Amino acid sequence: MKKTLIACGAALACLGAAHAQSNVQLTGLVDMYVGSMKMAGSERKSVVDSGGMSTSWWGVQGTEDLGGGLKAGFMLGAFFQGDDGSKGRFPGDTYFARDANVTLSGGFGQLLLGRTSAPNFLPSVFANPFGDSFEVSPLILHENVSFYNGGVNYSTTPSDTGWSNQIRYTTPDIGGLTINVAYQFGEVATANSKKNVGVNATYRTGGLMLTGFYERAQVNNPGAGLLADGTKQNWMLGSSYDFGVVKLYGTYGQSKTKDNDNYEGKTASLGLDIPVSKAGTIKAAVAHTKMDTGAWDGKHTTTTVGYDHNLSKRTDVYGVVMNDRFTGLKSGTSLAVGIRHRF
């Protein structure tokens, strides 16, 4: 009996040790806003909508300590519309469009397999005061939200903000510098191999942040298939500097397509954050894109001013005004007030 109790105790101790080496958590964000929205060339729309400052999402992530400095991890993340409960960022979006991957990390850095952010995403978020807002951030709107005129898509990102079927290597932090190298398999039966390749880098020291990315894309995301425009390339350089009383942002980038059209776009943006209290910040940003297709050229300018107030470390409220202008179209002005909660 005594030996049995000893054996049971040893087994429980082993289970406890194994459990201590693993960590799984539920995480996410809910962002809801009330707005009167009008982009250039569109009709005004009054909404209670999701994702004013950040796209709403939920996920499960975890890590396991493998010993010897190695860790295994996973992330499953799904976007959703908080106003009606539907999945995804838009109709037809894949379920785990934000993340669906497994990682192995150690002193060498990190190796990731699966779906995660594309090289364009984090540098764009870091280099503008409205972060990852697909509703009111001028830079994010110009890069990622489809704006068709004459059958041409004037957004500058080649293939979504997330890539599927991806192998990504992330370097360890080297004196403030981190580099990501990404390769997406096309998984499309063609005579010639189709793929997406890209790299980004971010350097931080003191109040200074420098970042940039390059992408060459032939494969569509998040679903399967080839880009309608053929091969699309884009790059961006961005920076910010925090002076304490104000934080300044700036970017410049170019986008080109070939094979099916000759579109070229050049985008510049400026922004700032001004802390007005321990909890409140005034934000302002403008993005300007000059477009040329050979047969037609135009300009797109978006300006946003807003105020963000932290109620706690996890909850903030915000209000924004945005003006949008596009060559040949009637301009639009949008107003939005919302709340964002992280968990």
C-alpha positions in Angstrom: 0.0 0.0 0.0 2.8 2.3 0.9 4.6 1.6 -2.4 1.3 2.3 -4.3 0.9 5.7 -2.6 4.5 6.6 -3.3 4.0 5.6 -7.0 0.8 7.7 -7.2 2.5 10.7 -5.7 5.4 10.5 -8.1 2.9 10.3 -11.1 1.0 13.3 -9.9 4.3 15.2 -9.4 5.3 14.4 -13.0 1.9 15.6 -14.3 2.3 18.8 -12.3 5.7 19.4 -13.8 4.4 18.8 -17.3 1.5 21.2 -16.7 3.9 23.9 -15.4 5.8 23.7 -18.7 2.7 24.5 -20.8 0.7 27.6 -21.1 -2.6 28.1 -23.0 -4.7 31.2 -22.9 -7.8 32.8 -24.5 -7.2 36.3 -25.9 -8.8 38.8 -28.2 -10.3 42.2 -28.7 -13.8 43.6 -29.2 -14.1 47.0 -30.9 -17.5 48.6 -31.6 -18.4 52.0 -32.9 -21.4 54.2 -34.0 -20.7 56.2 -37.1 -21.9 58.2 -40.1 -19.6 57.0 -42.8 -19.0 58.4 -46.3 -16.0 57.6 -48.4 -15.2 59.5 -51.7 -17.7 58.7 -54.4 -20.0 56.7 -52.1 -23.4 57.4 -50.4 -23.6 58.2 -46.7 -24.3 55.3 -44.3 -25.2 55.3 -40.6 -23.9 52.3 -38.8 -23.3 50.4 -35.6 -20.3 48.5 -36.8 -17.3 46.5 -35.7 -13.6 47.4 -35.8 -13.4 51.2 -35.7 -9.8 51.3 -34.3 -8.9 47.6 -34.4 -10.5 44.6 -36.2 -12.4 42.5 -33.6 -10.9 39.1 -33.1 -10.6 36.2 -30.6 -8.1 33.4 -30.4 -6.3 30.7 -28.4 -2.6 30.6 -28.1 -0.1 28.5 -26.1 3.5 27.6 -25.6 5.4 24.6 -24.3 8.9 24.6 -22.8 10.8 21.8 -24.5 13.9 22.3 -22.5 17.4 23.3 -23.7 16.1 26.8 -24.6 13.5 25.5 -27.1 9.8 26.3 -27.0 6.9 25.1 -29.2 3.9 27.4 -29.7 0.7 27.7 -31.6 -1.8 30.5 -32.4 -5.4 30.2 -33.7 -7.1 33.6 -34.2 -10.4 34.4 -35.9 -11.8 37.8 -36.9 -15.5 38.5 -36.3 -18.1 41.2 -36.7 -19.3 42.3 -33.2 -22.4 44.1 -34.5 -24.1 41.0 -35.9 -21.9 38.1 -34.8 -20.8 37.0 -38.2 -17.3 35.5 -38.8 -14.5 37.1 -40.6 -13.6 40.6 -41.8 -15.9 40.3 -44.8 -18.3 37.7 -46.3 -16.3 34.7 -47.4 -13.3 35.3 -45.2 -11.7 32.1 -43.9 -12.5 31.2 -40.2 -9.0 31.5 -38.7 -7.9 34.3 -41.1 -5.9 36.1 -38.4 -3.7 33.2 -37.3 -3.4 29.5 -37.7 0.1 28.4 -37.1 2.7 26.5 -35.1 6.1 27.8 -34.1 9.5 26.6 -32.8 11.6 29.2 -31.1 15.0 29.4 -29.3 18.3 31.2 -29.4 18.2 31.0 -33.2 15.0 33.0 -33.4 11.6 31.6 -34.4 10.4 29.3 -37.3 6.7 29.5 -38.1 4.5 27.3 -40.3 0.9 28.2 -41.3 -1.1 31.5 -41.6 0.0 34.7 -40.0 0.5 38.4 -40.9 2.1 39.3 -44.2 5.4 41.3 -44.2 3.4 44.5 -45.0 1.2 44.4 -41.9 3.3 45.2 -38.8 5.5 48.0 -40.3 2.3 49.7 -41.5 0.8 49.4 -38.0 3.9 50.7 -36.3 4.4 53.7 -38.6 1.0 55.4 -38.2 -0.9 56.8 -35.2 -4.2 54.9 -35.9 -2.5 51.5 -35.8 -4.4 48.7 -37.6 -7.7 50.5 -38.2 -9.3 49.5 -41.5 -12.0 52.2 -41.0 -10.2 55.4 -40.1 -6.4 55.0 -40.5 -5.4 56.8 -43.8 -2.3 54.7 -44.4 -4.1 51.3 -43.8 -7.0 52.4 -46.0 -4.7 53.3 -48.9 -2.7 50.2 -48.6 -5.4 47.6 -48.0 -9.0 48.6 -48.7 -10.0 47.9 -52.3 -10.8 51.1 -54.1 -11.9 50.4 -57.7 -12.2 53.0 -60.4 -12.3 52.0 -64.1 -11.8 48.4 -63.2 -8.5 49.0 -61.5 -7.9 48.2 -57.8 -6.0 51.2 -56.3 -5.1 49.6 -52.9 -1.4 49.2 -52.8 -0.9 45.9 -50.8 -0.2 43.0 -53.1 -2.1 40.2 -51.3 -3.9 40.8 -48.0 -2.4 41.6 -44.6 -2.1 37.9 -43.9 -0.5 35.0 -45.9 -1.5 31.4 -45.8 0.7 28.3 -46.5 3.6 30.4 -45.1 7.1 29.6 -43.8 8.4 32.5 -41.8 11.8 32.9 -40.0 12.2 35.6 -37.4 15.6 36.6 -36.1 16.3 37.1 -32.4 16.5 40.7 -31.2 19.8 42.0 -32.4 20.5 45.3 -30.6 16.9 46.4 -31.2 16.7 45.0 -34.7 14.3 42.2 -35.7 13.9 40.8 -39.2 11.2 38.6 -40.6 11.6 36.6 -43.9 8.4 35.1 -45.4 7.7 32.6 -48.2 4.2 31.5 -49.2 3.8 28.4 -51.3 1.3 29.0 -54.2 -0.2 25.5 -54.1 -1.6 26.3 -57.5 -1.1 23.9 -60.4 0.6 26.0 -63.1 3.4 25.6 -65.6 5.5 28.0 -63.6 5.8 28.1 -59.8 3.7 30.9 -58.3 4.6 32.2 -54.8 4.7 35.2 -52.5 8.0 36.3 -51.0 8.7 39.2 -48.6 10.8 40.6 -45.8 10.3 43.2 -43.1 12.5 44.8 -40.5 12.0 46.9 -37.4 14.6 48.7 -35.3 13.9 50.4 -32.0 16.2 52.5 -29.8 15.1 55.1 -27.3 12.3 57.1 -28.8 13.2 56.1 -32.4 11.5 53.4 -34.5 12.6 52.6 -38.0 10.8 50.0 -40.1 10.1 48.8 -43.7 9.0 45.9 -45.9 9.2 44.5 -49.4 6.8 42.1 -51.0 6.5 40.3 -54.4 3.2 38.6 -54.7 1.5 36.3 -57.3 -0.9 34.3 -55.0 -4.2 35.6 -53.7 -5.1 35.6 -50.0 -6.9 34.5 -47.8 -8.5 32.1 -50.3 -6.7 30.1 -53.0 -5.9 31.3 -56.5 -3.7 33.7 -58.4 -3.7 37.5 -58.2 -6.0 38.9 -60.9 -3.3 41.6 -61.6 -0.6 39.0 -62.2 2.6 39.9 -60.3 2.4 42.8 -57.8 5.3 44.3 -55.9 5.4 46.9 -53.2 7.7 48.3 -50.5 7.5 50.9 -47.8 9.8 52.7 -45.4 8.5 54.1 -42.2 9.6 55.7 -38.9 8.4 57.4 -35.7 10.0 59.4 -33.0 8.6 60.0 -29.5 9.6 63.4 -28.2 7.5 63.0 -25.1 5.2 66.0 -25.8 4.5 64.7 -29.3 5.2 61.5 -31.3 5.7 61.9 -35.0 5.2 59.3 -37.8 6.1 59.2 -41.5 6.1 56.7 -44.4 6.8 56.5 -48.1 6.2 53.5 -50.4 5.5 52.4 -53.9 3.4 49.7 -55.5 3.6 48.2 -59.1 1.7 45.6 -61.0 2.6 43.9 -64.3 1.4 41.2 -66.6 -2.3 42.3 -66.7 -2.0 46.0 -66.2 0.6 48.7 -65.7 -0.6 50.3 -62.4 1.9 52.2 -60.3 1.1 53.9 -57.0 3.2 56.1 -54.7 2.0 56.6 -51.1 3.3 59.0 -48.5 1.8 59.5 -45.0 2.4 61.7 -42.0 1.0 61.5 -38.5 1.2 62.5 -34.9 0.2 61.6 -31.3 -0.2 64.4 -28.7 -0.7 63.3 -25.1 -3.1 65.8 -23.4 -3.4 63.9 -20.1 -2.2 60.6 -18.5 -5.1 58.9 -20.2 -5.9 60.9 -23.4 -4.2 61.4 -26.7 -5.0 63.5 -29.8 -4.2 61.7 -33.0 -3.9 63.1 -36.6 -2.8 61.5 -39.9 -2.9 62.1 -43.6 -2.1 59.7 -46.5 -1.7 60.7 -50.1 -1.4 58.3 -53.0 -0.6 59.2 -56.6 -1.7 56.6 -59.2 -0.8 56.0 -62.8 -2.0 53.3 -65.2 -0.5 54.8 -68.3 -4.0 55.6 -69.7 -5.2 57.4 -66.5 -3.7 59.0 -63.4 -5.3 60.3 -60.3 -4.8 61.2 -56.6 -6.3 59.9 -53.4 -6.0 61.8 -50.1 -7.4 60.8 -46.7 -7.1 62.9 -43.5 -8.2 61.8 -40.0 -8.2 63.6 -36.7 -9.3 61.8 -33.5 -9.1 61.5 -29.7 -8.4 58.3 -27.8 -9.0 58.0 -24.0 -7.9 55.1 -21.9 -10.4 54.0 -19.2 -8.0 51.3 -18.1 -5.1 49.2 -19.4 -7.5 47.1 -21.5 -10.4 49.5 -22.4 -10.4 52.8 -24.3 -13.0 55.1 -25.9 -12.4 57.1 -29.1 -13.9 59.7 -31.5 -12.7 60.5 -35.0 -13.4 62.7 -38.0 -12.2 61.6 -41.4 -12.2 63.3 -44.9 -11.6 61.3 -48.1 -10.9 62.7 -51.5 -10.3 60.9 -54.9 -9.8 62.4 -58.3 -13.0 62.9 -60.2 -15.3 61.8 -57.3 -17.2 63.8 -54.7 -15.4 63.9 -51.4 -16.7 62.2 -48.3 -16.6 63.0 -44.5 -17.0 60.3 -41.8 -17.7 60.6 -38.0 -17.3 57.7 -35.6 -17.4 57.2 -31.8 -16.5 53.9 -30.3 -15.2 51.6 -27.5 -12.4 49.0 -27.6 -11.9 46.3 -25.0 -9.0 43.8 -24.9 -9.1 40.5 -23.1 
